[in-house]
């Protein structure tokens, strides 16, 4: 092994930038040629070609193919948890559509909410639910799907609605002690969980307040052109197709209870899907028999066939009302396969970049320009965002920069909580803005809105890094290392 290491050449900054530049050019070309369809194949090809270019650079520098292959396998394995959750979410959406859970949420949303304050209310409700359960993904797959349906019913902008959902979901996820990323960031940086959350309030609360104000202004007059006949038509169509009652909401309550109880995401979501299947069998027999019964399959067998089918292939409803059909069709594990393809392609590129040292070379170049607290925080923000782009995984965008910048913050006399906050301000919340990132791909597959369309409306997600950057340069709420030591000493004595 030592002989192999002796033959390795350290990558130059040109080596590191070649795959990045090629990827940017290919992704731009993909969007130009295919538009909204670029995420359904073209982007995957661009990522795999960029991975090939990075591998060729690695081979030039002395790496063997088996080393690169091991790195790729390791990189993809990191995403396996997310991939399994994606499949479970697909099954959950399918059974919740069949059970009437999502239709009931849409139905009651159309009756209760008003278009003029819909965007702000959507964001605020997602904040509350996400803080309660600590999962932006679960929020998007449950109440987020329902809000997209309500927005469709009101004739409101789906990209703005997606932006409101993601803004609220990621604020709540970031501020919840139940969140994986909220626990991961302080663990990597060396700070304490609740001190980390308190420190994040200084960047997160101004950002979410600004987002709510913007959504409130955007909603004013939004309902002026909403046709009450259209809303009535959709409500009647939902009532005719499904047995709508408050009992339809039980699967959602079960999932929220599991999440609050800190049941891991995969079993919680899959359990929610199974409860949805049971609820469909109990409350939607008319729909099941009308849609899935055949001469060979009737009664209980038709019910089993219906639940089984929607879990892997979703549901397609044909009522003659295109608005209703669009709202209550979809789901199934198969609907997530393109997203999984995109994640695997992105993780392959990120794994090659990391295993060949190209990613670390870029970070070293950034560290050379660090001279002040502001530039250190700016460099951390840029590295987290760049890692989200390159490796397509928010966990890597927290862990890798956290490890690389930990000593730099200590040398600058800055408490670890400054690093952990910055990791969240960019590593966590910029991930859904990138179409090929696992979070961006997930949001598109669940909300059915392209990240290129909704990213400008995720006001919280791009305001928070800007607030963090401003604080860094003006020195506001930047905690010195000596203060952290005093706090730690007090906690130890207590």
Sine and cosine of phi, psi and omega as CSV:
sin_phi,cos_phi,sin_psi,cos_psi,sin_omega,cos_omega
0.00,0.00,-0.61,0.80,-0.01,-1.00
-0.91,0.41,-0.57,0.82,0.03,-1.00
-0.91,0.42,-0.64,0.77,0.03,-1.00
-0.90,0.44,-0.69,0.73,0.00,-1.00
-0.90,0.43,-0.55,0.84,0.01,-1.00
-0.92,0.40,-0.47,0.88,-0.04,-1.00
-1.00,0.07,-0.17,0.99,-0.02,-1.00
-0.97,0.25,0.69,-0.72,0.07,-1.00
-0.99,-0.15,0.68,-0.73,0.08,-1.00
-0.93,0.38,0.75,-0.66,-0.03,-1.00
-0.93,0.37,0.59,-0.81,0.09,-1.00
-1.00,0.09,0.20,-0.98,0.04,-1.00
-0.91,0.42,-0.50,0.87,0.06,-1.00
-0.92,0.40,-0.69,0.72,0.07,-1.00
-0.81,0.58,-0.71,0.70,-0.07,-1.00
-0.93,0.37,-0.55,0.84,-0.08,-1.00
-0.99,0.11,-0.41,0.91,-0.05,-1.00
-0.83,0.56,-0.79,0.61,0.01,-1.00
-0.90,0.44,-0.57,0.82,-0.01,-1.00
-0.91,0.42,-0.75,0.66,-0.01,-1.00
-0.88,0.48,-0.70,0.72,0.01,-1.00
-0.88,0.48,-0.66,0.75,0.01,-1.00
-0.90,0.44,-0.71,0.71,0.00,-1.00
-0.87,0.50,-0.70,0.71,0.00,-1.00
-0.89,0.46,-0.71,0.70,-0.03,-1.00
-0.93,0.38,-0.63,0.77,0.03,-1.00
-0.92,0.39,-0.63,0.77,0.05,-1.00
-0.89,0.45,-0.66,0.76,0.04,-1.00
-0.91,0.42,-0.64,0.77,0.02,-1.00
-0.87,0.49,-0.73,0.69,0.00,-1.00
-0.91,0.42,-0.63,0.77,0.01,-1.00
-0.89,0.46,-0.67,0.74,-0.07,-1.00
-0.98,0.19,-0.62,0.79,-0.18,-0.98
-0.90,-0.43,-0.17,0.99,0.05,-1.00
0.86,0.51,-0.76,-0.65,-0.05,-1.00
-0.91,0.42,-0.33,0.95,-0.01,-1.00
-1.00,0.06,0.09,1.00,-0.07,-1.00
-0.91,0.42,-0.41,0.91,-0.01,-1.00
-0.99,0.13,-0.05,1.00,-0.05,-1.00
-0.97,-0.26,0.70,0.71,0.05,-1.00
0.71,-0.70,-0.81,0.58,-0.04,-1.00
-0.86,0.51,-0.69,0.72,0.01,-1.00
-0.91,0.42,-0.57,0.82,0.03,-1.00
-0.90,0.45,-0.67,0.74,0.03,-1.00
-0.89,0.45,-0.67,0.75,0.01,-1.00
-0.87,0.49,-0.68,0.73,0.00,-1.00
-0.91,0.41,-0.65,0.76,0.00,-1.00
-0.94,0.34,-0.60,0.80,0.07,-1.00
-0.91,0.41,-0.65,0.76,0.04,-1.00
-0.91,0.42,-0.59,0.80,0.07,-1.00
-0.90,0.45,-0.62,0.79,0.05,-1.00
-0.89,0.46,-0.68,0.74,0.02,-1.00
-0.90,0.44,-0.69,0.72,0.04,-1.00
-0.89,0.46,-0.62,0.79,0.03,-1.00
-0.91,0.42,-0.64,0.77,0.03,-1.00
-0.90,0.44,-0.62,0.79,0.07,-1.00
-0.90,0.44,-0.67,0.75,0.03,-1.00
-0.89,0.45,-0.68,0.74,0.04,-1.00
-0.89,0.46,-0.62,0.78,0.05,-1.00
-0.88,0.48,-0.56,0.83,-0.04,-1.00
-1.00,0.04,0.12,0.99,0.13,-0.99
0.97,-0.25,-0.01,1.00,0.04,-1.00
-0.96,0.28,0.55,-0.83,0.07,-1.00
-1.00,-0.04,0.40,-0.92,-0.01,-1.00
-0.88,0.47,-0.62,0.79,-0.03,-1.00
-0.90,0.44,-0.51,0.86,0.07,-1.00
-0.92,0.39,-0.68,0.73,0.01,-1.00
-0.91,0.41,-0.65,0.76,0.00,-1.00
-0.90,0.44,-0.66,0.75,0.06,-1.00
-0.88,0.47,-0.64,0.77,0.04,-1.00
-0.89,0.45,-0.64,0.77,0.01,-1.00
-0.91,0.42,-0.72,0.70,0.01,-1.00
-0.87,0.49,-0.68,0.73,0.02,-1.00
-0.90,0.44,-0.68,0.74,-0.01,-1.00
-0.90,0.45,-0.69,0.72,0.02,-1.00
-0.92,0.39,-0.58,0.81,-0.01,-1.00
-0.89,0.46,-0.50,0.87,0.04,-1.00
-0.88,0.48,-0.53,0.85,-0.06,-1.00
-1.00,0.03,-0.04,1.00,-0.08,-1.00
-0.89,0.46,-0.59,0.81,0.06,-1.00
-0.87,0.49,-0.71,0.71,0.02,-1.00
-0.90,0.43,-0.62,0.79,-0.01,-1.00
-0.90,0.43,-0.68,0.73,0.02,-1.00
-0.91,0.41,-0.62,0.79,0.06,-1.00
-0.90,0.44,-0.64,0.77,0.04,-1.00
-0.85,0.53,-0.72,0.70,0.02,-1.00
-0.89,0.46,-0.66,0.75,0.02,-1.00
-0.90,0.43,-0.62,0.78,0.03,-1.00
-0.91,0.42,-0.64,0.77,0.06,-1.00
-0.85,0.52,-0.70,0.71,0.04,-1.00
-0.90,0.44,-0.65,0.76,0.00,-1.00
-0.88,0.47,-0.72,0.69,-0.01,-1.00
-0.89,0.46,-0.64,0.77,0.02,-1.00
-0.88,0.48,-0.75,0.66,-0.03,-1.00
-0.95,0.31,-0.54,0.84,0.02,-1.00
-0.94,0.33,-0.50,0.87,0.12,-0.99
-0.93,0.37,-0.73,0.69,-0.01,-1.00
-0.91,0.41,-0.59,0.81,-0.03,-1.00
-0.96,0.26,-0.22,0.98,-0.04,-1.00
1.00,0.05,0.12,0.99,-0.01,-1.00
-0.92,0.38,-0.80,0.60,0.04,-1.00
-0.91,0.41,-0.71,0.70,0.08,-1.00
-0.83,0.56,-0.62,0.79,0.01,-1.00
-0.92,0.39,-0.67,0.75,0.05,-1.00
-0.88,0.48,-0.66,0.75,0.04,-1.00
-0.91,0.41,-0.71,0.70,-0.03,-1.00
-0.86,0.51,-0.78,0.62,-0.03,-1.00
-0.93,0.36,-0.54,0.84,0.05,-1.00
-0.89,0.46,-0.65,0.76,0.03,-1.00
-0.91,0.41,-0.52,0.86,-0.01,-1.00
-0.98,0.18,-0.56,0.83,-0.16,-0.99
-1.00,-0.08,-0.73,0.68,-0.14,-0.99
-0.99,0.13,0.46,-0.89,0.03,-1.00
-0.92,-0.39,0.65,-0.76,-0.04,-1.00
-0.83,0.56,-0.54,0.84,-0.09,-1.00
-0.91,0.42,-0.48,0.88,0.01,-1.00
-0.86,-0.50,0.31,0.95,-0.07,-1.00
-0.90,0.44,-0.73,0.68,-0.07,-1.00
-0.88,0.47,-0.73,0.68,-0.01,-1.00
-0.91,0.41,-0.66,0.75,0.01,-1.00
-0.91,0.42,-0.63,0.78,0.04,-1.00
-0.86,0.50,-0.74,0.67,0.01,-1.00
-0.87,0.49,-0.72,0.70,-0.06,-1.00
-0.92,0.39,-0.66,0.75,0.02,-1.00
-0.91,0.42,-0.64,0.77,0.04,-1.00
-0.91,0.42,-0.57,0.82,0.09,-1.00
-0.85,0.52,-0.77,0.64,-0.09,-1.00
-0.90,0.44,-0.72,0.69,-0.04,-1.00
-0.92,0.40,-0.66,0.75,-0.04,-1.00
-0.92,0.39,-0.63,0.78,0.07,-1.00
-0.89,0.45,-0.59,0.81,-0.04,-1.00
-0.94,0.35,-0.61,0.79,-0.11,-0.99
-0.93,-0.38,-0.28,0.96,0.08,-1.00
0.95,0.31,0.46,0.89,-0.03,-1.00
-0.61,-0.79,0.94,-0.34,0.05,-1.00
-0.92,0.39,-0.56,0.83,-0.01,-1.00
-0.91,0.42,-0.69,0.72,0.00,-1.00
-0.91,0.41,-0.63,0.78,0.03,-1.00
-0.88,0.48,-0.72,0.69,-0.02,-1.00
-0.89,0.45,-0.63,0.78,-0.08,-1.00
-0.98,0.22,-0.25,0.97,-0.06,-1.00
-0.93,-0.38,-1.00,0.05,-0.03,-1.00
-0.92,0.39,-0.47,0.88,0.03,-1.00
-0.89,0.46,-0.72,0.70,0.04,-1.00
-0.86,0.50,-0.66,0.75,0.00,-1.00
-0.91,0.42,-0.67,0.74,0.00,-1.00
-0.91,0.42,-0.59,0.81,0.09,-1.00
-0.87,0.49,-0.65,0.76,0.04,-1.00
-0.91,0.42,-0.67,0.75,0.03,-1.00
-0.90,0.44,-0.69,0.72,0.03,-1.00
-0.86,0.51,-0.65,0.76,0.05,-1.00
-0.88,0.47,-0.66,0.75,0.02,-1.00
-0.90,0.43,-0.61,0.79,0.02,-1.00
-0.98,0.19,-0.21,0.98,-0.08,-1.00
0.97,0.26,0.45,0.89,-0.01,-1.00
-1.00,-0.03,0.17,-0.99,-0.05,-1.00
-0.93,0.36,0.83,-0.56,0.04,-1.00
-0.95,0.30,-0.63,0.78,0.08,-1.00
-0.87,0.49,-0.64,0.76,0.03,-1.00
-0.92,0.40,-0.66,0.75,0.04,-1.00
-0.88,0.47,-0.70,0.72,0.04,-1.00
-0.87,0.49,-0.64,0.77,0.05,-1.00
-0.88,0.47,-0.64,0.77,0.03,-1.00
-0.93,0.38,-0.66,0.75,0.02,-1.00
-0.88,0.47,-0.75,0.66,-0.07,-1.00
-0.93,0.37,-0.64,0.77,0.04,-1.00
-0.86,0.52,-0.76,0.64,-0.01,-1.00
-0.92,0.39,-0.66,0.75,-0.04,-1.00
-0.91,0.42,-0.65,0.76,-0.05,-1.00
-0.98,0.20,-0.49,0.87,0.14,-0.99
-0.90,0.44,-0.76,0.65,-0.02,-1.00
-0.89,0.45,-0.67,0.75,0.05,-1.00
-0.87,0.50,-0.71,0.70,-0.05,-1.00
-0.91,0.42,-0.57,0.82,-0.08,-1.00
-1.00,-0.09,0.01,1.00,-0.04,-1.00
-1.00,-0.05,0.76,-0.65,0.07,-1.00
-0.93,0.36,-0.16,0.99,0.03,-1.00
-1.00,0.06,-0.18,0.98,-0.09,-1.00
-0.97,0.25,0.62,-0.78,0.03,-1.00
-0.90,0.43,-0.71,0.71,-0.04,-1.00
-0.93,0.36,-0.54,0.84,0.01,-1.00
-0.93,0.37,-0.46,0.89,0.09,-1.00
-1.00,0.09,-0.54,0.84,-0.06,-1.00
-0.94,0.35,-0.70,0.71,-0.08,-1.00
-0.86,0.51,-0.77,0.63,0.03,-1.00
-0.92,0.39,-0.50,0.87,0.04,-1.00
-0.90,0.43,-0.65,0.76,0.00,-1.00
-0.95,0.32,-0.66,0.75,-0.09,-1.00
-0.99,0.15,-0.37,0.93,-0.02,-1.00
1.00,-0.03,0.41,0.91,0.05,-1.00
-0.96,-0.29,0.09,-1.00,-0.04,-1.00
-0.99,-0.11,0.60,-0.80,-0.17,-0.99
-0.81,0.59,-0.82,0.57,-0.12,-0.99
-0.97,0.25,-0.46,0.89,0.15,-0.99
-0.91,0.41,-0.62,0.79,0.06,-1.00
-0.87,0.49,-0.72,0.69,-0.01,-1.00
-0.90,0.43,-0.68,0.73,0.02,-1.00
-0.88,0.48,-0.66,0.75,-0.02,-1.00
-0.92,0.38,-0.53,0.85,0.02,-1.00
-0.94,0.35,-0.40,0.91,-0.03,-1.00
-0.86,0.51,-0.48,0.88,-0.06,-1.00
-0.94,0.35,-0.46,0.89,0.08,-1.00
-0.99,-0.16,-0.53,0.85,-0.13,-0.99
-0.98,0.17,-0.68,0.74,-0.07,-1.00
-0.92,0.40,-0.73,0.69,0.08,-1.00
-0.85,0.53,-0.58,0.82,-0.03,-1.00
-0.94,0.34,-0.68,0.73,-0.01,-1.00
-0.96,0.29,-0.56,0.83,0.07,-1.00
-0.89,0.46,-0.70,0.72,0.05,-1.00
-0.88,0.48,-0.66,0.75,0.02,-1.00
-0.88,0.47,-0.69,0.72,0.00,-1.00
-0.90,0.43,-0.61,0.79,0.05,-1.00
-0.90,0.44,-0.70,0.71,0.00,-1.00
-0.90,0.44,-0.70,0.71,0.01,-1.00
-0.89,0.46,-0.57,0.82,0.03,-1.00
-0.90,0.43,-0.69,0.72,0.03,-1.00
-0.92,0.39,-0.62,0.79,0.00,-1.00
-0.92,0.40,-0.48,0.88,-0.02,-1.00
-0.98,0.19,-0.35,0.94,-0.04,-1.00
-0.89,0.46,0.86,-0.50,0.01,-1.00
0.99,0.16,-0.01,1.00,-0.03,-1.00
-0.91,0.42,-0.45,0.89,-0.03,-1.00
-1.00,-0.01,0.10,0.99,-0.07,-1.00
-0.89,0.46,-0.58,0.82,-0.06,-1.00
-0.99,-0.15,0.11,0.99,-0.02,-1.00
-0.95,0.30,0.82,-0.58,-0.01,-1.00
-1.00,0.09,0.86,-0.50,0.00,-1.00
-0.90,0.44,-0.48,0.88,0.04,-1.00
-0.89,0.45,-0.62,0.79,-0.01,-1.00
-0.92,0.40,-0.69,0.72,0.02,-1.00
-0.89,0.45,-0.67,0.74,0.02,-1.00
-0.90,0.44,-0.62,0.78,0.00,-1.00
-0.90,0.44,-0.68,0.73,0.01,-1.00
-0.92,0.39,-0.69,0.72,0.01,-1.00
-0.87,0.48,-0.69,0.72,0.01,-1.00
-0.91,0.41,-0.63,0.77,0.01,-1.00
-0.90,0.43,-0.64,0.77,0.04,-1.00
-0.91,0.42,-0.65,0.76,-0.01,-1.00
-0.92,0.40,-0.59,0.81,-0.01,-1.00
-0.95,0.31,-0.59,0.81,-0.09,-1.00
-0.99,0.12,-0.58,0.82,-0.09,-1.00
-0.84,-0.54,0.40,-0.92,0.19,-0.98
-1.00,0.07,0.98,-0.19,-0.10,-0.99
-1.00,-0.06,0.83,-0.56,0.12,-0.99
-0.40,-0.92,0.18,-0.98,-0.01,-1.00
-0.91,0.42,-0.37,0.93,0.02,-1.00
-0.91,0.42,-0.38,0.92,0.02,-1.00
-0.89,0.45,-0.32,0.95,-0.08,-1.00
-0.99,0.13,-0.17,0.99,-0.08,-1.00
-0.83,0.56,-0.71,0.71,0.03,-1.00
-0.83,0.56,-0.60,0.80,0.06,-1.00
-0.91,0.42,-0.69,0.72,0.00,-1.00
-0.90,0.44,-0.60,0.80,0.04,-1.00
-0.90,0.45,-0.71,0.70,-0.01,-1.00
-0.90,0.44,-0.68,0.74,0.02,-1.00
-0.89,0.45,-0.64,0.77,0.02,-1.00
-0.90,0.43,-0.65,0.76,0.03,-1.00
-0.90,0.43,-0.67,0.75,-0.02,-1.00
-0.91,0.40,-0.69,0.72,0.01,-1.00
-0.90,0.44,-0.53,0.85,0.03,-1.00
-0.98,0.21,0.06,1.00,0.05,-1.00
0.91,0.41,0.49,0.87,0.19,-0.98
-0.93,0.37,0.73,-0.68,-0.01,-1.00
-0.80,0.60,0.46,-0.89,-0.16,-0.99
-0.85,0.52,-0.72,0.69,-0.09,-1.00
-0.87,0.49,-0.82,0.57,0.02,-1.00
-0.90,0.43,-0.53,0.85,0.00,-1.00
-0.91,0.41,-0.73,0.68,-0.02,-1.00
-0.92,0.40,-0.68,0.73,-0.02,-1.00
-0.92,0.39,-0.59,0.81,0.08,-1.00
-0.89,0.46,-0.66,0.75,0.06,-1.00
-0.86,0.50,-0.62,0.79,0.04,-1.00
-0.91,0.42,-0.66,0.75,0.00,-1.00
-0.92,0.40,-0.65,0.76,0.06,-1.00
-0.88,0.47,-0.64,0.77,0.06,-1.00
-0.87,0.50,-0.64,0.77,0.04,-1.00
-0.90,0.44,-0.67,0.74,0.04,-1.00
-0.90,0.45,-0.68,0.74,-0.01,-1.00
-0.90,0.43,-0.60,0.80,0.06,-1.00
-0.89,0.45,-0.69,0.72,0.00,-1.00
-0.89,0.45,-0.53,0.85,-0.05,-1.00
-0.99,0.13,-0.70,0.71,-0.21,-0.98
-0.96,-0.30,-0.19,0.98,-0.10,-1.00
-0.83,-0.55,0.64,0.77,-0.03,-1.00
-0.89,0.45,-0.61,0.79,0.00,-1.00
-0.87,0.49,-0.72,0.69,0.01,-1.00
-0.90,0.43,-0.69,0.72,-0.04,-1.00
-0.89,0.46,-0.73,0.68,-0.04,-1.00
-0.93,0.37,-0.58,0.82,0.00,-1.00
-0.95,0.31,-0.52,0.85,-0.12,-0.99
-0.99,-0.14,-0.59,0.80,-0.17,-0.99
-0.92,-0.40,-0.25,0.97,-0.03,-1.00
-0.95,0.32,0.62,-0.78,0.07,-1.00
-0.74,-0.67,0.00,-1.00,0.04,-1.00
-0.89,0.46,-0.53,0.85,-0.02,-1.00
-1.00,0.05,-0.49,0.87,-0.09,-1.00
-0.88,-0.48,0.92,-0.38,0.05,-1.00
-0.69,-0.73,0.26,-0.96,0.08,-1.00
0.86,0.51,-0.79,-0.61,-0.08,-1.00
-0.89,0.45,-0.60,0.80,0.01,-1.00
-0.92,0.39,-0.60,0.80,0.06,-1.00
-0.91,0.42,-0.60,0.80,0.03,-1.00
-0.91,0.41,-0.72,0.70,0.03,-1.00
-0.88,0.48,-0.69,0.73,0.02,-1.00
-0.88,0.48,-0.65,0.76,-0.02,-1.00
-0.90,0.44,-0.77,0.64,-0.03,-1.00
-0.90,0.43,-0.69,0.73,0.00,-1.00
-0.88,0.48,-0.70,0.71,-0.05,-1.00
-0.91,0.42,-0.72,0.70,-0.07,-1.00
-0.93,0.37,-0.41,0.91,0.03,-1.00
-0.94,0.35,-0.59,0.81,-0.02,-1.00
-0.98,-0.21,-0.39,0.92,-0.09,-1.00
-0.78,-0.63,0.06,1.00,0.04,-1.00
0.97,0.25,-0.19,-0.98,-0.05,-1.00
-0.77,-0.64,0.62,-0.78,0.08,-1.00
-0.84,-0.55,0.88,-0.47,-0.07,-1.00
-0.95,-0.33,0.74,-0.68,0.02,-1.00
-0.84,-0.54,0.99,-0.16,-0.05,-1.00
-0.96,-0.27,-0.18,0.98,-0.12,-0.99
1.00,-0.04,-0.23,0.97,0.08,-1.00
-0.96,-0.28,0.95,-0.31,-0.10,-0.99
-0.89,0.46,-0.55,0.84,0.01,-1.00
-0.90,0.44,-0.71,0.70,0.00,-1.00
-0.92,0.38,-0.67,0.74,-0.01,-1.00
-0.86,0.51,-0.66,0.75,-0.02,-1.00
-0.92,0.39,-0.58,0.82,-0.06,-1.00
-0.96,0.29,-0.57,0.82,-0.18,-0.98
-0.90,-0.44,0.30,0.96,0.09,-1.00
-0.93,-0.36,0.58,-0.82,0.05,-1.00
0.74,-0.67,-0.28,-0.96,0.00,-1.00
0.99,0.14,-0.12,-0.99,-0.02,-1.00
1.00,-0.07,0.52,-0.86,0.00,-1.00
-0.87,0.49,-0.56,0.83,-0.04,-1.00
-0.89,0.46,-0.45,0.89,0.00,-1.00
-0.94,0.35,-0.25,0.97,-0.03,-1.00
-0.99,-0.11,-0.07,1.00,-0.12,-0.99
-0.91,0.41,-0.60,0.80,0.03,-1.00
-0.91,0.41,-0.63,0.78,0.05,-1.00
-0.89,0.46,-0.67,0.75,0.03,-1.00
-0.89,0.46,-0.66,0.75,0.06,-1.00
-0.85,0.52,-0.70,0.72,0.00,-1.00
-0.90,0.43,-0.67,0.74,-0.01,-1.00
-0.90,0.43,-0.70,0.72,0.00,-1.00
-0.88,0.47,-0.67,0.74,0.01,-1.00
-0.90,0.44,-0.69,0.72,-0.01,-1.00
-0.92,0.39,-0.67,0.75,0.01,-1.00
-0.92,0.39,-0.52,0.86,0.06,-1.00
-0.89,0.45,-0.73,0.69,0.03,-1.00
-0.88,0.47,-0.73,0.68,-0.01,-1.00
-0.89,0.46,-0.62,0.78,-0.02,-1.00
-0.91,0.41,-0.66,0.76,0.02,-1.00
-0.92,0.40,-0.66,0.75,0.02,-1.00
-0.88,0.48,-0.64,0.77,-0.03,-1.00
-0.97,0.23,-0.69,0.72,-0.09,-1.00
-0.94,0.34,-0.35,0.94,0.04,-1.00
-1.00,-0.09,0.03,1.00,0.04,-1.00
0.98,0.18,0.09,1.00,-0.05,-1.00
-0.94,0.33,-0.62,0.78,0.01,-1.00
-0.91,0.40,-0.68,0.73,0.01,-1.00
-0.90,0.44,-0.53,0.85,0.01,-1.00
-0.90,0.43,-0.62,0.78,0.03,-1.00
-0.91,0.41,-0.67,0.75,-0.01,-1.00
-0.90,0.43,-0.65,0.76,0.03,-1.00
-0.87,0.49,-0.63,0.78,0.03,-1.00
-0.91,0.42,-0.60,0.80,0.03,-1.00
-0.92,0.38,-0.63,0.78,-0.03,-1.00
-0.91,0.42,-0.47,0.88,0.00,-1.00
-0.91,0.42,-0.45,0.89,-0.04,-1.00
-1.00,0.04,-0.04,1.00,-0.05,-1.00
-0.98,0.20,0.87,-0.50,0.01,-1.00
-0.79,-0.61,-0.38,0.92,-0.06,-1.00
-0.72,-0.69,0.13,-0.99,0.06,-1.00
-0.87,0.50,-0.68,0.73,0.00,-1.00
-0.88,0.48,-0.69,0.73,-0.02,-1.00
-0.95,0.32,-0.51,0.86,0.05,-1.00
-0.92,0.40,-0.71,0.71,0.02,-1.00
-0.92,0.39,-0.64,0.77,0.05,-1.00
-0.87,0.48,-0.67,0.74,0.01,-1.00
-0.91,0.42,-0.63,0.77,0.03,-1.00
-0.90,0.43,-0.71,0.70,0.03,-1.00
-0.86,0.52,-0.72,0.69,-0.02,-1.00
-0.90,0.43,-0.64,0.77,-0.01,-1.00
-0.92,0.40,-0.68,0.73,0.02,-1.00
-0.89,0.46,-0.72,0.70,0.01,-1.00
-0.90,0.43,-0.70,0.71,0.02,-1.00
-0.89,0.46,-0.62,0.78,0.03,-1.00
-0.92,0.40,-0.59,0.81,0.10,-1.00
-0.87,0.49,-0.62,0.78,0.01,-1.00
-0.94,0.34,-0.71,0.70,-0.15,-0.99
-0.98,0.18,-0.73,0.69,-0.08,-1.00
-1.00,-0.07,-0.24,0.97,0.08,-1.00
0.89,0.45,0.47,0.88,-0.03,-1.00
-0.56,-0.83,0.82,-0.57,-0.07,-1.00
-0.93,0.36,-0.48,0.88,0.00,-1.00
-0.92,0.38,-0.67,0.74,0.08,-1.00
-0.91,0.42,-0.59,0.81,0.00,-1.00
-0.94,0.35,-0.21,0.98,0.11,-0.99
-0.99,-0.14,-0.74,0.67,-0.12,-0.99
-0.94,0.34,-0.75,0.66,-0.10,-0.99
-0.92,0.40,-0.78,0.62,0.07,-1.00
-0.89,0.47,-0.56,0.83,0.02,-1.00
-0.87,0.50,-0.70,0.71,0.03,-1.00
-0.91,0.40,-0.65,0.76,-0.11,-0.99
-0.96,0.28,-0.52,0.85,-0.10,-0.99
-0.98,-0.19,-0.09,1.00,-0.09,-1.00
-0.84,0.55,-0.75,0.66,-0.01,-1.00
-0.93,0.37,-0.57,0.82,-0.01,-1.00
-0.89,0.45,-0.63,0.78,0.03,-1.00
-0.92,0.39,-0.64,0.77,0.03,-1.00
-0.90,0.43,-0.66,0.75,0.01,-1.00
-0.90,0.43,-0.50,0.87,0.04,-1.00
-0.99,0.11,-0.02,1.00,0.00,-1.00
0.97,0.25,0.50,0.86,-0.03,-1.00
-0.95,-0.31,0.66,-0.75,-0.01,-1.00
-0.91,0.41,0.52,-0.86,0.01,-1.00
-0.84,0.54,-0.44,0.90,-0.02,-1.00
-0.90,0.43,-0.44,0.90,0.09,-1.00
-0.91,0.41,-0.64,0.77,0.03,-1.00
-0.93,0.37,-0.73,0.69,-0.04,-1.00
-0.88,0.47,-0.62,0.78,0.04,-1.00
-0.90,0.43,-0.68,0.74,-0.03,-1.00
-0.92,0.39,-0.60,0.80,0.05,-1.00
-0.87,0.50,-0.63,0.78,0.03,-1.00
-0.97,0.26,-0.62,0.79,-0.04,-1.00
-0.88,0.47,-0.40,0.92,0.02,-1.00
-0.83,-0.55,-0.68,0.73,-0.07,-1.00
-0.92,0.39,-0.68,0.73,-0.05,-1.00
-0.98,0.19,-0.79,0.61,-0.27,-0.96
-1.00,0.01,-0.15,0.99,0.09,-1.00
-1.00,-0.01,-0.17,0.98,-0.07,-1.00
-0.87,0.50,-0.63,0.78,-0.01,-1.00
-0.97,0.26,-0.11,0.99,-0.01,-1.00
-0.99,0.11,-0.19,0.98,-0.10,-0.99
-0.97,-0.26,0.88,-0.48,-0.14,-0.99
-0.84,0.54,-0.59,0.81,-0.05,-1.00
-1.00,-0.08,-0.08,1.00,0.13,-0.99
-0.92,0.40,0.51,-0.86,-0.03,-1.00
-0.83,0.55,-0.59,0.81,-0.01,-1.00
-0.96,0.29,-0.69,0.73,0.04,-1.00
-0.90,0.44,-0.68,0.74,0.03,-1.00
-0.90,0.44,-0.63,0.78,0.02,-1.00
-0.90,0.44,-0.74,0.67,-0.03,-1.00
-0.87,0.49,-0.62,0.79,0.03,-1.00
-0.91,0.41,-0.66,0.75,-0.05,-1.00
-0.93,0.36,-0.49,0.87,-0.04,-1.00
-1.00,0.01,-0.74,0.68,-0.07,-1.00
-1.00,0.02,-0.23,0.97,0.02,-1.00
0.87,0.49,0.58,0.82,0.09,-1.00
-0.77,-0.63,0.76,-0.65,-0.03,-1.00
-0.93,0.38,0.70,-0.72,0.06,-1.00
-0.82,0.57,-0.50,0.87,0.04,-1.00
-0.91,0.41,-0.36,0.93,0.03,-1.00
-1.00,-0.03,-0.57,0.82,-0.09,-1.00
-0.99,-0.11,-0.25,0.97,-0.18,-0.98
-0.87,0.49,-0.57,0.82,-0.03,-1.00
-0.94,0.34,-0.28,0.96,0.00,-1.00
-0.98,-0.18,-0.01,1.00,0.09,-1.00
-0.99,0.12,0.93,0.36,-0.18,-0.98
-0.86,0.50,-0.63,0.78,0.03,-1.00
-0.90,0.44,-0.65,0.76,-0.15,-0.99
-0.93,0.36,-0.50,0.87,0.06,-1.00
-0.96,-0.27,-0.15,0.99,0.10,-0.99
-0.98,0.19,-0.64,0.77,-0.06,-1.00
-0.86,0.51,-0.72,0.70,0.07,-1.00
-0.88,0.47,-0.56,0.83,0.02,-1.00
-0.93,0.37,-0.63,0.78,0.06,-1.00
-0.90,0.43,-0.67,0.74,0.03,-1.00
-0.88,0.48,-0.64,0.77,0.02,-1.00
-0.91,0.42,-0.69,0.73,0.03,-1.00
-0.88,0.48,-0.72,0.69,0.02,-1.00
-0.85,0.52,-0.64,0.77,-0.02,-1.00
-0.88,0.47,-0.66,0.75,-0.07,-1.00
-0.99,0.15,-0.48,0.88,0.02,-1.00
-1.00,-0.09,-0.11,0.99,0.04,-1.00
0.97,0.25,0.41,0.91,-0.03,-1.00
-1.00,0.01,0.77,-0.63,0.02,-1.00
0.81,0.58,0.67,0.74,0.14,-0.99
-0.97,-0.25,0.89,-0.45,-0.16,-0.99
-1.00,0.03,0.84,-0.55,0.06,-1.00
-0.93,0.36,0.39,-0.92,-0.04,-1.00
-0.90,0.44,-0.59,0.80,-0.05,-1.00
-0.89,0.45,-0.58,0.81,0.05,-1.00
-0.90,0.44,-0.63,0.77,0.00,-1.00
-0.90,0.44,-0.62,0.79,0.00,-1.00
-0.91,0.41,-0.62,0.78,0.03,-1.00
-0.90,0.44,-0.70,0.72,0.02,-1.00
-0.88,0.48,-0.69,0.72,-0.01,-1.00
-0.89,0.45,-0.64,0.77,0.00,-1.00
-0.91,0.42,-0.68,0.73,0.02,-1.00
-0.88,0.47,-0.68,0.73,0.00,-1.00
-0.90,0.44,-0.60,0.80,0.00,-1.00
-0.93,0.37,-0.66,0.75,-0.01,-1.00
-0.93,0.37,-0.58,0.81,0.02,-1.00
-0.90,0.43,0.00,0.00,0.00,0.00
